[in-house]
Amino acid sequence: MNTDLLKDFVESIVKELVDFKDEVRVDLSVSTKTILMQIKTNKGDVGKVIGKKGRTIEAIKVISLAAKNTRFPGDSKGVTVEVLEDENSGFNRPIKKMF
């Protein structure tokens, strides 16, 4: 399976959303059950990639999985997409205690 196609696809989508296109990087790793894509951008563009209430990143996840399933229909791996946030970006949310 050539995962470079999937990586390039996601990278091209993200570059259309951000202001600092040259700072977009997508790292991809493959395990036995999952394809993990980690998106890194300029800290000012993180919110644009995540979107309001996470809608943009969720759409990227759905499109990525659909692209993978179309291109590699026999592959049962899942696709996980993460946006790596800088500690000082302002987008890190406090953890809610559940007790």
NUBADO-197787 format. One record per residue: residue in three letters; x, y, z of N, C-alpha, C in turn. Coordinates in pm, whole numbers, always signed. Layout:
<type ALA&n_X X&n_Y Y&n_Z Z&ca_X X&ca_Y Y&ca_Z Z&c_X X&c_Y Y&c_Z Z> .
...
end
This chain:
<type MET&n_X +84&n_Y -118&n_Z +0&ca_X +0&ca_Y +0&ca_Z +0&c_X +89&c_Y +125&c_Z +0> .
<type ASN&n_X +65&n_Y +213&n_Z -93&ca_X +142&ca_Y +337&ca_Z -103&c_X +69&c_Y +447&c_Z -26> .
<type THR&n_X +112&n_Y +472&n_Z +97&ca_X +46&ca_Y +571&ca_Z +181&c_X +86&c_Y +714&c_Z +147> .
<type ASP&n_X +188&n_Y +732&n_Z +62&ca_X +228&ca_Y +867&ca_Z +23&c_X +114&c_Y +941&c_Z -47> .
<type LEU&n_X +32&n_Y +869&n_Z -122&ca_X -82&ca_Y +932&ca_Z -188&c_X -179&c_Y +992&c_Z -86> .
<type LEU&n_X -206&n_Y +916&n_Z +17&ca_X -297&ca_Y +963&ca_Z +122&c_X -238&c_Y +1082&c_Z +197> .
<type LYS&n_X -111&n_Y +1074&n_Z +227&ca_X -42&ca_Y +1184&ca_Z +296&c_X -46&c_Y +1311&c_Z +212> .
<type ASP&n_X -14&n_Y +1300&n_Z +84&ca_X -15&ca_Y +1416&ca_Z -5&c_X -156&c_Y +1474&c_Z -20> .
<type PHE&n_X -256&n_Y +1387&n_Z -21&ca_X -395&ca_Y +1430&ca_Z -32&c_X -435&c_Y +1516&c_Z +88> .
<type VAL&n_X -407&n_Y +1467&n_Z +208&ca_X -441&ca_Y +1542&ca_Z +330&c_X -361&c_Y +1671&c_Z +337> .
<type GLU&n_X -235&n_Y +1664&n_Z +301&ca_X -151&ca_Y +1785&ca_Z +304&c_X -206&c_Y +1892&c_Z +209> .
<type SER&n_X -252&n_Y +1851&n_Z +92&ca_X -307&ca_Y +1949&ca_Z -3&c_X -437&c_Y +2011&c_Z +49> .
<type ILE&n_X -518&n_Y +1933&n_Z +118&ca_X -642&ca_Y +1988&ca_Z +178&c_X -607&c_Y +2091&c_Z +284> .
<type VAL&n_X -516&n_Y +2056&n_Z +373&ca_X -480&ca_Y +2145&ca_Z +483&c_X -417&c_Y +2274&c_Z +430> .
<type LYS&n_X -334&n_Y +2263&n_Z +328&ca_X -269&ca_Y +2383&ca_Z +272&c_X -370&c_Y +2482&c_Z +216> .
<type GLU&n_X -485&n_Y +2433&n_Z +172&ca_X -589&ca_Y +2524&ca_Z +121&c_X -660&c_Y +2599&c_Z +234> .
<type LEU&n_X -649&n_Y +2549&n_Z +356&ca_X -719&ca_Y +2609&ca_Z +469&c_X -637&c_Y +2714&c_Z +543> .
<type VAL&n_X -505&n_Y +2707&n_Z +534&ca_X -419&ca_Y +2787&ca_Z +621&c_X -356&c_Y +2906&c_Z +549> .
<type ASP&n_X -302&n_Y +2996&n_Z +629&ca_X -232&ca_Y +3114&ca_Z +576&c_X -85&c_Y +3083&c_Z +547> .
<type PHE&n_X -23&n_Y +3002&n_Z +632&ca_X +119&ca_Y +2971&ca_Z +619&c_X +136&c_Y +2832&c_Z +557> .
<type LYS&n_X +116&n_Y +2823&n_Z +427&ca_X +116&ca_Y +2694&ca_Z +355&c_X +251&c_Y +2622&c_Z +364> .
<type ASP&n_X +359&n_Y +2700&n_Z +367&ca_X +492&ca_Y +2638&ca_Z +370&c_X +525&c_Y +2573&c_Z +505> .
<type GLU&n_X +444&n_Y +2601&n_Z +606&ca_X +470&ca_Y +2544&ca_Z +739&c_X +385&c_Y +2419&c_Z +767> .
<type VAL&n_X +307&n_Y +2376&n_Z +670&ca_X +224&ca_Y +2256&ca_Z +687&c_X +310&c_Y +2132&c_Z +668> .
<type ARG&n_X +297&n_Y +2041&n_Z +765&ca_X +367&ca_Y +1913&ca_Z +754&c_X +274&c_Y +1803&c_Z +803> .
<type VAL&n_X +266&n_Y +1697&n_Z +727&ca_X +186&ca_Y +1581&ca_Z +767&c_X +281&c_Y +1464&c_Z +784> .
<type ASP&n_X +284&n_Y +1411&n_Z +905&ca_X +365&ca_Y +1292&ca_Z +933&c_X +271&c_Y +1173&c_Z +935> .
<type LEU&n_X +314&n_Y +1065&n_Z +873&ca_X +230&ca_Y +947&ca_Z +861&c_X +303&c_Y +826&c_Z +916> .
<type SER&n_X +233&n_Y +748&n_Z +995&ca_X +288&ca_Y +621&ca_Z +1043&c_X +181&c_Y +514&c_Z +1028> .
<type VAL&n_X +226&n_Y +393&n_Z +1002&ca_X +134&ca_Y +283&ca_Z +976&c_X +161&c_Y +171&c_Z +1076> .
<type SER&n_X +54&n_Y +125&n_Z +1139&ca_X +64&ca_Y +7&ca_Z +1225&c_X -18&c_Y -104&c_Z +1161> .
<type THR&n_X -36&n_Y -212&n_Z +1231&ca_X -110&ca_Y -324&ca_Z +1172&c_X -258&c_Y -293&c_Z +1154> .
<type LYS&n_X -313&n_Y -202&n_Z +1237&ca_X -456&ca_Y -173&ca_Z +1229&c_X -491&c_Y -29&c_Z +1193> .
<type THR&n_X -392&n_Y +60&n_Z +1197&ca_X -423&ca_Y +202&ca_Z +1182&c_X -320&c_Y +275&c_Z +1098> .
<type ILE&n_X -369&n_Y +373&n_Z +1024&ca_X -283&ca_Y +472&ca_Z +958&c_X -300&c_Y +600&c_Z +1037> .
<type LEU&n_X -193&n_Y +649&n_Z +1097&ca_X -198&ca_Y +770&ca_Z +1179&c_X -134&c_Y +885&c_Z +1103> .
<type MET&n_X -211&n_Y +992&n_Z +1086&ca_X -158&ca_Y +1113&ca_Z +1024&c_X -160&c_Y +1224&c_Z +1126> .
<type GLN&n_X -46&n_Y +1287&n_Z +1146&ca_X -33&ca_Y +1397&ca_Z +1240&c_X -4&c_Y +1524&c_Z +1161> .
<type ILE&n_X -92&n_Y +1621&n_Z +1177&ca_X -81&ca_Y +1748&ca_Z +1104&c_X -13&c_Y +1851&c_Z +1193> .
<type LYS&n_X +90&n_Y +1914&n_Z +1139&ca_X +159&ca_Y +2021&ca_Z +1210&c_X +149&c_Y +2147&c_Z +1123> .
<type THR&n_X +110&n_Y +2258&n_Z +1186&ca_X +98&ca_Y +2385&ca_Z +1115&c_X +155&c_Y +2497&c_Z +1202> .
<type ASN&n_X +157&n_Y +2615&n_Z +1146&ca_X +188&ca_Y +2735&ca_Z +1223&c_X +84&c_Y +2745&c_Z +1333> .
<type LYS&n_X +124&n_Y +2789&n_Z +1453&ca_X +29&ca_Y +2790&ca_Z +1564&c_X -90&c_Y +2883&c_Z +1538> .
<type GLY&n_X -74&n_Y +2981&n_Z +1451&ca_X -186&ca_Y +3068&ca_Z +1416&c_X -287&c_Y +3002&c_Z +1325> .
<type ASP&n_X -250&n_Y +2891&n_Z +1264&ca_X -340&ca_Y +2820&ca_Z +1172&c_X -408&c_Y +2699&c_Z +1234> .
<type VAL&n_X -373&n_Y +2666&n_Z +1357&ca_X -429&ca_Y +2546&ca_Z +1420&c_X -581&c_Y +2553&c_Z +1426> .
<type GLY&n_X -634&n_Y +2668&n_Z +1463&ca_X -780&ca_Y +2685&ca_Z +1473&c_X -850&c_Y +2669&c_Z +1341> .
<type LYS&n_X -785&n_Y +2708&n_Z +1233&ca_X -845&ca_Y +2694&ca_Z +1100&c_X -855&c_Y +2548&c_Z +1060> .
<type VAL&n_X -757&n_Y +2468&n_Z +1102&ca_X -758&ca_Y +2326&ca_Z +1069&c_X -859&c_Y +2252&c_Z +1156> .
<type ILE&n_X -869&n_Y +2290&n_Z +1282&ca_X -965&ca_Y +2226&ca_Z +1372&c_X -1108&c_Y +2268&c_Z +1337> .
<type GLY&n_X -1128&n_Y +2396&n_Z +1315&ca_X -1260&ca_Y +2447&ca_Z +1279&c_X -1350&c_Y +2466&c_Z +1401> .
<type LYS&n_X -1461&n_Y +2530&n_Z +1378&ca_X -1557&ca_Y +2555&ca_Z +1485&c_X -1616&c_Y +2423&c_Z +1533> .
<type LYS&n_X -1604&n_Y +2399&n_Z +1662&ca_X -1651&ca_Y +2275&ca_Z +1725&c_X -1589&c_Y +2150&c_Z +1664> .
<type GLY&n_X -1471&n_Y +2165&n_Z +1602&ca_X -1401&ca_Y +2049&ca_Z +1546&c_X -1457&c_Y +1999&c_Z +1415> .
<type ARG&n_X -1541&n_Y +2076&n_Z +1352&ca_X -1607&ca_Y +2029&ca_Z +1229&c_X -1510&c_Y +2012&c_Z +1113> .
<type THR&n_X -1412&n_Y +2100&n_Z +1101&ca_X -1320&ca_Y +2091&ca_Z +988&c_X -1231&c_Y +1967&c_Z +999> .
<type ILE&n_X -1175&n_Y +1944&n_Z +1117&ca_X -1088&ca_Y +1827&ca_Z +1132&c_X -1170&c_Y +1699&c_Z +1118> .
<type GLU&n_X -1293&n_Y +1698&n_Z +1163&ca_X -1378&ca_Y +1580&ca_Z +1146&c_X -1404&c_Y +1554&c_Z +998> .
<type ALA&n_X -1426&n_Y +1660&n_Z +921&ca_X -1446&ca_Y +1645&ca_Z +776&c_X -1320&c_Y +1590&c_Z +709> .
<type ILE&n_X -1204&n_Y +1637&n_Z +753&ca_X -1078&ca_Y +1587&ca_Z +699&c_X -1063&c_Y +1438&c_Z +730> .
<type LYS&n_X -1103&n_Y +1397&n_Z +850&ca_X -1097&ca_Y +1255&ca_Z +887&c_X -1187&c_Y +1171&c_Z +797> .
<type VAL&n_X -1309&n_Y +1217&n_Z +774&ca_X -1404&ca_Y +1142&ca_Z +690&c_X -1353&c_Y +1132&c_Z +547> .
<type ILE&n_X -1304&n_Y +1242&n_Z +493&ca_X -1253&ca_Y +1243&ca_Z +356&c_X -1130&c_Y +1153&c_Z +343> .
<type SER&n_X -1043&n_Y +1155&n_Z +445&ca_X -923&ca_Y +1070&ca_Z +444&c_X -960&c_Y +923&c_Z +440> .
<type LEU&n_X -1055&n_Y +884&n_Z +524&ca_X -1098&ca_Y +745&ca_Z +527&c_X -1163&c_Y +705&c_Z +395> .
<type ALA&n_X -1245&n_Y +793&n_Z +340&ca_X -1309&ca_Y +764&ca_Z +211&c_X -1205&c_Y +751&c_Z +100> .
<type ALA&n_X -1105&n_Y +837&n_Z +101&ca_X -999&ca_Y +829&ca_Z -1&c_X -921&c_Y +700&c_Z +13> .
<type LYS&n_X -890&n_Y +662&n_Z +137&ca_X -817&ca_Y +537&ca_Z +161&c_X -899&c_Y +417&c_Z +115> .
<type ASN&n_X -1027&n_Y +416&n_Z +149&ca_X -1113&ca_Y +303&ca_Z +111&c_X -1136&c_Y +296&c_Z -39> .
<type THR&n_X -1137&n_Y +410&n_Z -107&ca_X -1153&ca_Y +412&ca_Z -253&c_X -1026&c_Y +364&c_Z -322> .
<type ARG&n_X -914&n_Y +412&n_Z -276&ca_X -786&ca_Y +378&ca_Z -340&c_X -739&c_Y +236&c_Z -304> .
<type PHE&n_X -766&n_Y +194&n_Z -180&ca_X -720&ca_Y +63&ca_Z -131&c_X -840&c_Y -12&c_Z -70> .
<type PRO&n_X -933&n_Y -58&n_Z -152&ca_X -1057&ca_Y -117&ca_Z -100&c_X -1036&c_Y -244&c_Z -17> .
<type GLY&n_X -931&n_Y -317&n_Z -39&ca_X -908&ca_Y -440&ca_Z +35&c_X -837&c_Y -420&c_Z +168> .
<type ASP&n_X -795&n_Y -299&n_Z +196&ca_X -720&ca_Y -270&ca_Z +318&c_X -819&c_Y -235&c_Z +430> .
<type SER&n_X -811&n_Y -306&n_Z +542&ca_X -906&ca_Y -284&ca_Z +652&c_X -855&c_Y -188&c_Z +759> .
<type LYS&n_X -741&n_Y -125&n_Z +737&ca_X -686&ca_Y -32&ca_Z +837&c_X -778&c_Y +88&c_Z +855> .
<type GLY&n_X -785&n_Y +137&n_Z +977&ca_X -856&ca_Y +261&ca_Z +1005&c_X -764&c_Y +379&c_Z +981> .
<type VAL&n_X -821&n_Y +497&n_Z +976&ca_X -742&ca_Y +619&ca_Z +956&c_X -767&c_Y +712&c_Z +1073> .
<type THR&n_X -659&n_Y +756&n_Z +1137&ca_X -667&ca_Y +851&ca_Z +1246&c_X -593&c_Y +977&c_Z +1204> .
<type VAL&n_X -655&n_Y +1092&n_Z +1224&ca_X -594&ca_Y +1220&ca_Z +1189&c_X -589&c_Y +1305&c_Z +1316> .
<type GLU&n_X -472&n_Y +1358&n_Z +1347&ca_X -454&ca_Y +1443&ca_Z +1464&c_X -392&c_Y +1575&c_Z +1422> .
<type VAL&n_X -431&n_Y +1681&n_Z +1492&ca_X -365&ca_Y +1809&ca_Z +1477&c_X -279&c_Y +1827&c_Z +1600> .
<type LEU&n_X -149&n_Y +1838&n_Z +1579&ca_X -58&ca_Y +1857&ca_Z +1691&c_X -58&c_Y +2004&c_Z +1729> .
<type GLU&n_X -90&n_Y +2030&n_Z +1854&ca_X -102&ca_Y +2167&ca_Z +1901&c_X +19&c_Y +2206&c_Z +1984> .
<type ASP&n_X +68&n_Y +2325&n_Z +1961&ca_X +176&ca_Y +2381&ca_Z +2040&c_X +123&c_Y +2409&c_Z +2180> .
<type GLU&n_X +204&n_Y +2388&n_Z +2282&ca_X +161&ca_Y +2412&ca_Z +2420&c_X +116&c_Y +2556&c_Z +2441> .
<type ASN&n_X +173&n_Y +2650&n_Z +2368&ca_X +142&ca_Y +2792&ca_Z +2388&c_X +45&c_Y +2847&c_Z +2284> .
<type SER&n_X -24&n_Y +2759&n_Z +2211&ca_X -110&ca_Y +2806&ca_Z +2103&c_X -240&c_Y +2866&c_Z +2152> .
<type GLY&n_X -282&n_Y +2834&n_Z +2274&ca_X -409&ca_Y +2884&ca_Z +2322&c_X -523&c_Y +2789&c_Z +2292> .
<type PHE&n_X -498&n_Y +2682&n_Z +2218&ca_X -603&ca_Y +2587&ca_Z +2182&c_X -605&c_Y +2467&c_Z +2275> .
<type ASN&n_X -506&n_Y +2455&n_Z +2360&ca_X -507&ca_Y +2344&ca_Z +2455&c_X -614&c_Y +2372&c_Z +2559> .
<type ARG&n_X -701&n_Y +2278&n_Z +2578&ca_X -812&ca_Y +2296&ca_Z +2669&c_X -783&c_Y +2224&c_Z +2801> .
<type PRO&n_X -831&n_Y +2279&n_Z +2911&ca_X -809&ca_Y +2210&ca_Z +3038&c_X -884&c_Y +2077&c_Z +3041> .
<type ILE&n_X -828&n_Y +1983&n_Z +3109&ca_X -890&ca_Y +1852&ca_Z +3119&c_X -1001&c_Y +1861&c_Z +3225> .
<type LYS&n_X -1120&n_Y +1815&n_Z +3188&ca_X -1231&ca_Y +1815&ca_Z +3283&c_X -1220&c_Y +1691&c_Z +3370> .
<type LYS&n_X -1236&n_Y +1712&n_Z +3496&ca_X -1232&ca_Y +1599&ca_Z +3588&c_X -1369&c_Y +1530&c_Z +3587> .
<type MET&n_X -1366&n_Y +1398&n_Z +3582&ca_X -1489&ca_Y +1321&ca_Z +3565&c_X -1525&c_Y +1245&c_Z +3693> .
<type PHE&n_X -1528&n_Y +1312&n_Z +3808&ca_X -1570&ca_Y +1243&ca_Z +3929&c_X -1648&c_Y +1330&c_Z +4019> .
end
